Amino acid sequence: MANLNRYKFTFGKKSLTLTTEHENLFMEEVEKVAREKYAAIKESMPTADDETLAILLAVNTLATQLEREIAVDDMEQELESLRKKVVEKAQKEALEDEESK
């Protein structure tokens, strides 16, 4: 099992400790992005409480992740289709070469 890192930070009024496989530098970037996204939501909903903002942040993050997973799946399907075309073309050319001999 990979070494686990305990990353501590304060988000809003909460002191948090995350147990993660990622190094502190990576987690600092995650924290930075979380703060930026949180601030953007807070700006658009200034009267929302911290819990609501955190839930919206989580849901927005999951929506973005799902969109990216769908895009990756689409790219993988396109790649597989292109691979099949390349193999079929190579087989066809090999067959034509055999027939021309």
Backbone torsions as a table, in degrees:
resi	resn	phi	psi	omega
1	MET	NA	144.3	-177.8
2	ALA	-67.9	156.9	176.0
3	ASN	-69.0	135.4	179.8
4	LEU	-98.8	144.3	-179.4
5	ASN	-114.8	137.6	175.3
6	ARG	-101.5	113.6	-178.0
7	TYR	-107.3	121.6	-177.4
8	LYS	-109.1	137.4	175.5
9	PHE	-159.6	167.7	177.6
10	THR	-113.2	129.4	179.0
11	PHE	-125.3	115.6	-173.5
12	GLY	64.7	-124.8	179.6
13	LYS	-99.4	3.8	-174.3
14	LYS	-102.9	131.9	168.9
15	SER	-90.1	126.7	-174.1
16	LEU	-126.5	149.8	171.8
17	THR	-129.3	122.3	177.7
18	LEU	-104.6	135.0	172.6
19	THR	-98.8	120.1	-171.3
20	THR	-145.3	160.8	174.2
21	GLU	-86.2	-9.4	-176.5
22	HIS	-84.3	151.9	177.6
23	GLU	-77.4	164.9	-177.7
24	ASN	-58.5	-39.2	-179.1
25	LEU	-59.4	-43.7	177.0
26	PHE	-63.7	-45.3	-178.6
27	MET	-65.7	-32.1	175.5
28	GLU	-63.0	-38.2	176.6
29	GLU	-67.5	-40.4	176.9
30	VAL	-60.7	-45.8	179.5
31	GLU	-60.7	-43.5	179.7
32	LYS	-60.4	-47.6	179.9
33	VAL	-63.0	-42.2	179.5
34	ALA	-60.8	-43.4	179.0
35	ARG	-63.9	-41.3	179.3
36	GLU	-64.5	-46.2	-179.8
37	LYS	-65.4	-40.8	178.3
38	TYR	-61.0	-45.8	-179.5
39	ALA	-62.7	-38.4	179.0
40	ALA	-64.7	-42.2	178.2
41	ILE	-67.2	-43.0	179.5
42	LYS	-59.8	-39.2	179.3
43	GLU	-63.9	-38.1	-179.5
44	SER	-82.2	-16.6	179.4
45	MET	-136.9	68.0	-172.6
46	PRO	-63.0	-21.7	-178.0
47	THR	-93.4	-4.3	-178.8
48	ALA	-71.2	145.0	178.5
49	ASP	-78.4	165.5	-176.0
50	ASP	-58.3	-39.7	-179.0
51	GLU	-64.3	-44.2	178.4
52	THR	-61.5	-43.7	178.8
53	LEU	-61.6	-41.7	179.4
54	ALA	-64.7	-40.3	178.5
55	ILE	-65.3	-43.7	178.1
56	LEU	-62.8	-39.8	176.7
57	LEU	-60.2	-46.2	179.9
58	ALA	-63.2	-45.0	-178.8
59	VAL	-65.7	-42.4	177.4
60	ASN	-61.2	-40.6	179.2
61	THR	-64.1	-43.5	178.6
62	LEU	-65.2	-36.8	177.6
63	ALA	-63.8	-43.3	177.9
64	THR	-63.3	-43.3	178.8
65	GLN	-61.6	-44.1	-179.8
66	LEU	-62.9	-42.8	177.6
67	GLU	-58.7	-43.1	-179.9
68	ARG	-67.4	-39.3	178.3
69	GLU	-63.9	-39.4	177.4
70	ILE	-64.4	-42.8	179.1
71	ALA	-62.8	-42.0	178.4
72	VAL	-64.2	-42.9	177.6
73	ASP	-59.5	-43.1	178.7
74	ASP	-62.0	-43.3	179.1
75	MET	-65.2	-38.5	178.6
76	GLU	-65.0	-39.5	177.9
77	GLN	-66.5	-40.3	178.0
78	GLU	-64.6	-42.0	178.5
79	LEU	-61.6	-44.3	178.9
80	GLU	-62.1	-40.8	177.9
81	SER	-63.1	-43.0	178.5
82	LEU	-65.1	-39.3	177.5
83	ARG	-60.6	-44.0	179.6
84	LYS	-61.3	-42.6	179.7
85	LYS	-62.7	-41.7	179.8
86	VAL	-64.4	-44.6	179.6
87	VAL	-63.5	-45.0	179.6
88	GLU	-61.5	-41.5	179.4
89	LYS	-65.0	-43.2	179.2
90	ALA	-63.3	-41.3	179.1
91	GLN	-65.4	-41.2	179.7
92	LYS	-63.6	-43.7	179.8
93	GLU	-65.8	-38.4	178.8
94	ALA	-65.2	-40.1	178.7
95	LEU	-65.4	-42.2	178.7
96	GLU	-64.3	-38.5	177.9
97	ASP	-63.6	-41.8	179.3
98	GLU	-64.4	-41.1	-177.8
99	GLU	-69.6	-30.0	-178.1
100	SER	-79.5	-9.8	-179.7
101	LYS	-83.3	NA	NA
